[in-house]
Amino acid sequence: MTDRTTVKRAPTGTAGIDRRLIPPMMLGSVLNPINSTVIAVALVPIGAAFGAPPAQTAWLVSALYLATALGQPIVGRLIDIFGPRRLFLVSTSLVGVAGVVGTLAPGIGVLIAARVLLGFGTCAGYPAAMALLRSEAARTGKDSPAGLLTALAVANQTIAVIGPLLGGLLIGLGGWRSTFALNIPLAAVAVTLGALRLPKQRAGATVRGRVAAQIDLPGMGLFAAMLFSLLLFLMNLHASSWYLPVITVAAGAAFAVRELRAATPFIDLRVLSGNAPLLATYGRALVAYVVSYAFLYGFTQWTEESYGLDPFHAGLVQIPMFLVGIGVSVVAGRSSGVLGKLLLGGAGQIVACALMLTLTADSPLWTLLLLAVIFGVPQGSNNLALQNSVYFQSDPERTASSAGLLRTFAYLGSMVASSATAASFGQHASTSGMHHLAWIMLGAGVLYLLITVLDRSLRRVTPEPAQPAPKA
C-alpha cells in the first residue's frame, strides 16, 4: 500500500494552472452553499404562503442536505470515471430545472421536490473542482495548488456570509419565489462557462471496460439505502423509527460484501481501509461539523428565544464568525501544511465551547460577539485544512469521489448537530439547554483534537516536487 501521507508539492499559488478553469470551478462549488443559506430567510414566507407549519418547511432544508450527502460521492465517482466536464454540465443544468420548478411550484410538496433536484444538481461543483485541480497538477507538475484550494474555501465561506442577506434582498424585491428563480441565471452562466472552458475528456482516456461495471450500480444503490436510512434516523430520533437503523446496518453489511467482491467498486473499501490518514480526516470532518452546525443553528436559536434578540440582530451576531473565518483562511492558506491548521482549529473549538458554558441571558452583548469571533478561527482553519487533507491523502484516481465523501461526512455531522440541538432544547431554547448543547460540542471538540494529535501521519507530510504527467 502506498503511503499517501508523503505528498508531492511545489511552490504554492496558481502559477501554471489554466486560469480559464477558475470561474466555472468557483461558481460550481458555491451553488450548494448559496442554496443552503438563502433558504434560511425564506422559510417563514413560504410557510405563510402555503399554510405549512414549521415541521413541513423544515423539509426544505433537510431535502437538500439528504440529496447532497447522498449524491456527492456518487457524482464524484462518476467524475472520476467520465471526467468533470460531462457531469458538471448535466448537474448544473439540473440546477436550472430546479429553479424553474421552484419558481412555479403550486404547493409545498413541489417545492420540496425542487430542493431535492437542487441537492443533486449542486453535487458536481465541488468534486469537479477538486478533480480539475488534480488533473492540472499532473499537467503542470505542481501538486500544491494552495492558492486555489484557499480560494475555494474562502468562496464557500463568503457565500455563507452573504447568503441570508442576499435572500432577504431577493424576497424584498420579488418575494420568496425569487430565491428559487436565482438558480436559473446562475445555472445558465455555469453551463455556459463549463461548455466553453472545461476540458473535453478524450475517448478511452479514463473509461475502460463495460460502463455498468465501472459505475457499480448495485454498490451505489446499497450505499444510498444505507445513507438515506441513517440520515432519516438522525433527523428524527424517536423509538418509532427503530426500523431505520436496522435498515442502515443491513444495507451497510450488504454494501461491504458487494464492494469487497466488485471488480471496480464504487468505494474501494480495501484501499480506503488501508488509508488511515484519509479515514482520520473524514472522522475529523464529522466531529468538526457537529460543533460548527450546533453553534450556527443551536446558539442562534438561544439568542432569539432566551437572550431576546430579534432574528435580524441574531443573524448579525453570527457575522463576525464568518468574517474572521474568511480572514483565517486567507492567512492560513499561504501555508500548504495542514497540521498547524488542524491544531489551531481544534484549540479554537474547545475555547469557544468553554466560553459558551459561561453565558447566561444576562451576559453582556460583547460576550456573544467575542464568542462569534473565537468560533471564526476554527471555521476558517478547519474547513481549509480538511479540504487540503483530502486533496493530498486521497487516491489521485478517486479525487472527486473522495472529495464527495468529505461533504457526506460533513452533512452527517450537521444531522448529528441537529439531533443534539433538538434533544438539548426540547420545546424551548433555554439557557440550561444551551449549556447542555455546549457540553456535547465540547466533547466533540476534544475528540477532534485527540484525532489530530494522535494522527502521526500528519507529521510525515513532506514537500516534494511533482512530476508532470507523461504526454499521450
N, C-alpha and C positions, 0 to 999 in steps of 0.2 A: 504494500500500500504506500503510495507516495505521501510524504509529509507535506500537507498543504499549509503548514504554518510558516514555512520559509518561502516567502513570496518574491517575485521578480518585480523590481521597481526601477524607475528612472526619475529624473527631476520632476517635481510637481508642476502643475499648470496644465494648460490646454494646447501647448505648442505641438504641432503635428497633427492634432485632431482636426478632422474636417469640420470646420465651423458651420457649414450649411446644415449639419445634423442637429445643431444645438436648439434652434427654435421648435422643431417638431418634438424633440426629446423633452424639452421643458414643458411645452403645452400638454403633451400627452400625459406626463407624470402628475400634473396638477389637476386634471379633470376629476379625479376621485376626491381629493380634499376640497375642491370647490363645492361639489355636491354633498359632501359630508357636513360642511359648515353652513352653507347658505340655507339649508332646510331648517336650521335651528330656530330662526325667527319667523318661519312660515307656518309652523305647526298650529299656532293659535288661530290665525285667519283661515287656514284650511279647515280646521275643526268647526269654526263658526259657519263656514260656507256650506258644509255638508251635514251639520249637526252631528259630527263624530266626536265621541268622548276621547280623552287623552289615551285611553287604552288602545284605541284604534289608530290614532295619529302616530303613536309611538312606533307602529309598524313601518311608517315611512322612513324612520331611521334604521330600524333593525333589518328591513328588507335589503337595503343597500349593503349593510355590513355582512349579512349572510351570503349574498351573491358574490361579494368581493372576496370574502375569506375563502369561499369555495372555488371561485373562478381564477384567482391569481396564480396558484401553482399549476392549474390545468392549462390556462392560456400560456403561462410561462414555458411549460413543456412543449407546447405546440410551436412556440417561438424558437426553442432550441432545435426543433426538427425542421421547420419550414423557413426559419429566418424571421426577423422582426417586421419586414415590410407588409406582407400579406395580412398578418394578424393585426397589426396596427391599423391598417385601412379598414378591415372588417369591423373591428371593435369600435373605432371612433365613429364609423358610420352608424353603428347601433346607438351610440350616444345621441346622435341627431334624431334618430327614430324615436328614442325615449323622450326627447324634448318635445317632439310633436304630440306624442301620446299624452304626456303630462299636461301640455298646454290645453288640449281639447278634452281632457278627461271629464266624463259626466258624473263620476262618483268616486268615493274613497278607494274602492276596490281597484279601479283602473289606475288610480294614482299609485297605489302600492305596486301594481304590475309595472308601471313606468319606472319606479325606483329599482325594481329587480333588473329591468333592462339596463338602467344606468349602472348598476353594480357590475354586471357582466361586461358592459361596454367600456367601462373605465379600467378593466383588468389588464389591458395590454400595455398601457402607457409606461408604467414603472419597469416591468420586466423587459420591455423592448429597449428602454433607455440603458439598462444595465447590460443587455446583450450587445447593443451598439458600442458601448464603451469597451467591452471585451474585444470585439472584432477590430475596433480602431486601435486598441493596444497591440493586437497581433500584427496589424498592418504597419504601424509606425515603430514598433519595438519599444514603446513607452508604456509600461504596465502599471503606472501610478497616476491616473488622471484625477489627482486630488482636487484640482480646481473645479472640474465638472461634478465630481461627487459632492463637493461642498455646495455648488450651485443648485444641485437637485434638492439637497436638504434645506437650503435657505428658501428656495422657491416654495416648497411644501409648507414651511413654517410661515412664510409671508401670507400665503393663502389662508392659513388658519387665523391670521390677524384680521384680514380684510373681508373674509367670507361673510360673517354676520353683518358687518357694516354694508357690504355690497347687497346682501339680501334685503336689508331694511330699505336701502335706496330703491331697489327694484320694486319692492312691494309698494312703496310710496308713489312710484311713477306709474306702475301698471298692474298692481295687485299681485297676489301670490302666484298666479299663473306665469308671471314673468320670470320667476325663479326657475321654472322648467324651460321656458322659451329661451333662456340664456344659452342652453346647451345646443340650440340649433346653429347659431353663428359660430360658436366655439368648435363644434364638430366639423362644420364646413371648412373652417380655417385649418384645423388639424388634418383633415383628409387631404386638402389641397397641398399643404406643406409635406405631408407624408408621401403623396404621389410624386411630387416634384423632386424631393431631396433624399428620401430613404433609398439606400442601395438595393438594387434588384438581386434576388437570390439566383445564382447560376444553377442551371439544371444539373442535378446529380451531385451538387456540392455538399449537401447535407443529407438528403433523403436517400436512403438505401433500403432495398428490400420492399416488402409489402407495406403499404401505408397503414393498414389496420394493425399490423404487428408493431410498427413504430409508435403509433399513438397509444396503444394499450387501453382500448376502450373498457374492458372489464375492470382493470385496475382503477381507472378514473371513476367508474360507476360505484365501486365499493368505497373508494375514498370519499366520494360525495355523500354516500349514505352514512358513513362514519362521522364525517364532519358536521353534516346537517343535523343529525340527531343530537350530537354533542352540543352544538350551539343552541338548539331549541331548548335543551335541558338547562343550560346555563342561563338562558333568558327567562326561564320560568321554573325556579327551584321549588318544586311542590311534590308532595307524596303521590299525587295523582299522576305525575309524569314519570313514575318508576320504570315504565317500559322503555323510555328513551335511552338511558344508559345501558340497558340490556341490548338494544339495537346497536349502540355505539360499540360495545365490546364484541358482539358477534360480527359486525361489519369489519371492525378492526382486525379481528383474527383472520377472517376470510381474505382481507386485503393483504395481510402479511404473507399468508400462504401463496396467494396469487403472485405477489411481487417477487418472492424468492424463487418462484418457478418460471417466471416470464423471461423470455429471451431478451426483450427490450422493455424493461419495466417502466411504468410511469414515474415512480420514485424508486431509485435503485437502493433498496434497504441495505444491501451488503456494503456498498460504497458509503452510504450515509452513516451506518453504524460504525464504520471504520474511521470516520471523520469526526472525532470527538470535539475538535475546536468549533466546527460548524454547529454541532448539536448544542454545545455550550452557548453559542451565540443565539440560537433560537430560544433556549431557556432564558437567557438574559432579556431577550425581546419580550417574552411573555410577562415576566415579573415587572419589567420597566413600564410596560403599558398598563399594567394593573395600577401602579402608582399614578401614572400620568392621567389616565381617564378617570380614576376615582377623584382626583383633585379637580379636574376640568368640570365634571358634572356634579359630583357629590358636594364639594366645597362650595361651588356656586349656588347650589340649592340651599345650603345652610345660610349663605349670606343673604338670601332673599327671605326665607321663612323665619329664621331666628334672629339674624342680625338686623334685619329691617330695611335692606336696600331694595330699591325697585329694580326691575330687570335690566334697565339701561345702565345704571350705576354698577350693578353686579357684573355686567359684561366689561365695563371699564376697569374694574379691579383686576380682571384677567389680562388686560393689555400688557402690563409690564412683563409678565411671564413670557409672552411671545416675542416682545421686543428684545429682552435680554437673551432669549434663546437664539434669535437671529444673530445677535452680536457674538455670542459664544461660538456659534457655528462658523462665522466668518473668521474669527481669530484662531479657533482650534483647527479649522480647515487648512491652515497654512502648513500644518504638520501632517505627514502621511501615516504616522503611528496611531495605534488605537488604544494601547494600554493606559496611557495618561488620560485620555478622554473618558474611558470607562471608569477609572478610579475617581475622576472628578465628578462624573455623573452619579456614581454610587454614593459618594460622600454628600453631594448636594441633596439627594433624595432623603437621606437619613436626617440631615439638619432640618430640612423643611418639614418633614413629618413630626419631628420632635417639637418644632415651633407650633404646629397645628394643635398639639396636645395642651398648649398653654392658653389658647384663645377661648374667650367666652363672648357672650352677647354684649358685654360691657367693654370689650377691648377697644382701644382707640383705632381709628381707621388706618393710621400709618402702619400698624402691625399687619393688617391684611395686605397692604401694598408691599411691605417688606417680605411677607410670605410669597407673594407672587414673583417678586424679584429673585428670591432664592430658588424657587421652582424653575425659573427660567434657565438656570445653569444646567441641570440635568436634561431639561427639554432640548437644549441645543447640543449638548455634549453627547448624550446617549444616542439620539437619532443619527447623528453623523457617524459615531463610532460603530454602531450596529450595521449601518449601510456599508461602510468601508470593510468591516469584518467579513460580511457575506461576499463581497466582491473578491477579496483575496483568499478566502478559505474554500470557496466552492469549486467544484469541478468545472473547468472552463467550458466544457461541452454542455453543462447544465446550469449556466449562469442565470438564465432567465427564470427557470423553474425554481432555482434556489432563492432568487430574489422574491418570487411569488410566495414561497413558503415563509419567508421573513414577514411579509404582510399578513399571512394567515395567522401566524403566532401572535402578531400584534393585535389582530382582531379578537383572537381568543382571550388575550389579556383584557381587552375592552369589555368583553362579555363577563369575565370574572369580576371586573370592577363594577359593572352594572349590577350584578347579583349581590356583591358585597355592599354596595350602596343601598340597595333595596332592603337587605337584611338589617343593616345598621340603623336606618331611618324609620322603617315601618310606614306609618301613616303621616309622620311629621318629621321634618329635618331639624331635630333638636340638637342642642349643644352636646348632650351626652352621646347622642347617636353619631355626631361628627367626631367626637373623641374615639368612639369605638371604631369608626372607619379609619381614623388616623393610626390606631394600633395595627390594624390589618395592613395598611400602607407601609408602616414602619417595618413590619415583619417582611414584607415583600422587598423593601429597600435593603434590609440586612442580607436577605437571600441573594439579591443581585450582587452586592459587594462581595459576598463569600464566593459566588460562582466566578467572579472576576479574579479575586486574589488567589484562589486555588487553581486557576487555569494557567498552568506553566507554559502552555504553548504560546501565550501572548508575549512572553519574554523572548521567544525564539524567532520572532519576526525580524528578518534582516533584509535590508535593501540590496537587490541585485539588478544589474541591467537586464532588461528584457530582450529577447531575440525576436526580430521580425519574422512574420510567417513566411514560409517559402513560397515563391511565386509559382503559380499554376503553369 
